[in-house]
Amino acid sequence: MKKDKIYSLRMNSKVRDALQRASNKEQRSVASLLHKIIMDFLTREGFLSDADYGVERRQFNRKKITVPTETTFTEGQTQKAVPGVVLDLSLGGALITYPKSSDVRFSSVGKLPDFGLEIQVPGESDALHFDCNAKHMRDTGDEIHVGASFNDPQEDQLQKLDEYLFDKKSKEKDSEK
């Protein structure tokens, strides 16, 4: 959705400080957080529909899934494997969730870490491997959600992911019938 209007508002300094803390936690600007809050409210209350948003801004379409994953973080000379769950997946990246009790700790300020991601997608005998860069982190209270993009993925891994995301294997079987 094109952002072509400016709206100014006055607020209490305590509210502004709370917005700043929340935006830091969400790895967003205050303006981006306010936009999200407003869009979520208008959609939830029925004033806007998904169709009103306009064209999807993301380069790759997402598929909502629930697939176990293992994330490998490198800290100095040691690597630490942490289990998680992929919540959505695209050819460009993934949204991963970790229990709050896990060893995943991201700073709400500064650069988020690069990590390895191993995904066992349904229908594939071998796990897919991607090097990732964390783009944003959100603490939901019980979980930690991390949105990540794939760094220079290998072509064979992307091809297998593409087949899974767009169900190409079953379409090929259907066309053979």
Secondary structure as UniProt FT lines:
FT   HELIX           13..26
FT   HELIX           30..44
FT   TURN            45..46
FT   HELIX           50..53
FT   STRAND          63..75
FT   TURN            76..77
FT   STRAND          78..89
FT   STRAND          93..99
FT   TURN            100..101
FT   STRAND          114..119
FT   TURN            122..123
FT   STRAND          128..139
FT   STRAND          143..150
FT   HELIX           155..165
FT   TURN            166..167
FT   HELIX           168..176
//
